[in-house]
Amino acid sequence: MSTGTLITIIVPIAVVVVLLALATSLLMRRRQLRKRFGPEYERAVQTTDSRLAAERELSAREKRHDSLNIKPLPPAVRDRYSHDWTRVQEEFVDSPGEAVHDADRLVTTLMQERGYPTEGYEQRLKDLSVEHGRTLEHYRTAHEIDERSTRHYATTEELRSAMVHYRALFEELLSDGGQQRPVRA
């Protein structure tokens, strides 16, 4: 075979191999993002122009998250937060709206203590989505009810629901490394 014939055969094969490697890499990255972000992956895809744009956004969130100093809490601090949560739940009986506001503040304070920046709600969502994508919808729902409560549009049942949603995120933030440490009721 001549050199020209070999080049004509080898170059297309090499291109196909490179394209297959790129496609495999892209699919593996997509699978990793779906696994890491859970339902937040699909939410990002739905709220952006394309799947690729969503994946770039999620990768940027990962990069920012990796630069944060997220740290576990010492047992004494976890116990203090558990006690604070119990107090907020008890407050619900006499003042449901105020209890929901306090739950929001307590979750935000806990985030800050763990090392998450708390400069704005949207940024908090993005930062939390990296490790807490499966409970993030709880936070969104609770925060929305808290906002409505501020305008006196939330029912007592909705406020109770907000407390349940805040508790889901609170417990996850309170746990370290996936070791669940349930909040005392």
C-alpha positions, -999 to +999 in steps of 0.1 A: +000+000+000+011+035-008+015+062+018-014+081+004-037+051+008-026+045+044-032+082+052-066+080+036-075+050+058-057+060+091-069+097+093-106+089+092-101+061+117-082+084+140-109+111+137-136+086+146-116+074+176-111+110+188-148+117+183-158+086+202-134+095+231-149+130+232-184+117+232-176+092+259-160+119+280-190+142+276-214+114+286-194+105+316-192+142+327-230+145+322-235+114+343-213+127+371-232+160+371-265+143+372-254+121+401-238+150+420-266+176+415-296+152+415-329+171+406-309+203+404-293+190+372-327+189+354-338+222+369-306+238+355-313+223+321-348+236+321-338+272+331-310+276+306-308+278+268-292+244+264-280+213+282-244+224+274-250+258+290-266+242+320-236+218+324-212+248+321-232+265+349-231+235+371-194+230+365-188+266+375-208+260+407-186+230+414-155+251+409-167+279+432-178+253+458-144+237+457-128+270+466-150+274+497-138+263+531-168+240+540-161+225+574-178+200+597-191+213+630-176+203+664-201+182+685-207+211+709-217+235+681-239+208+666-256+204+699-261+241+703-277+243+668-300+213+677-311+231+708-317+263+688-338+243+663-359+229+692-365+264+705-376+276+671-400+246+668-414+254+702-419+290+692-442+278+663-470+271+687-475+307+698-460+325+668-459+305+636-448+333+613-420+344+635-409+308+640-406+304+602-386+336+600-364+324+628-360+290+610-348+308+579-323+328+599-311+298+618-305+278+585-286+308+571-265+311+602-258+274+601-247+277+565-223+305+574-209+285+603-202+256+580-183+280+556-210+288+530-211+324+519-246+339+526-245+371+506-277+365+487-305+339+483-298+330+447-261+325+454-269+304+485-290+282+462-261+278+438-236+271+465-259+246+483-268+228+451-233+212+448-237+191+479-273+194+488-291+192+454-316+166+467-328+188+495-326+222+478-362+221+467-371+220+504-352+252+509-369+269+479-403+259+491-397+270+527-382+303+516-411+310+493-436+304+521-414+326+544-416+354+518-454+350+516-456+350+553-438+384+554-467+398+534-493+379+556-503+356+527-493+322+543-517+300+561-508+282+593-507+249+574-483+265+549-461+278+578-461+243+593-450+229+559-422+255+558-409+243+591-408+208+578-389+219+547-365+240+566-359+211+590-349+188+560-321+212+549-312+220+585-306+184+594-285+178+563-264+209+570-260+198+606-247+164+596-211+159+587-199+138+558-232+122+552-234+109+588-269+117+596-273+133+631-311+138+634-323+169+652-340+162+684-377+170+681 
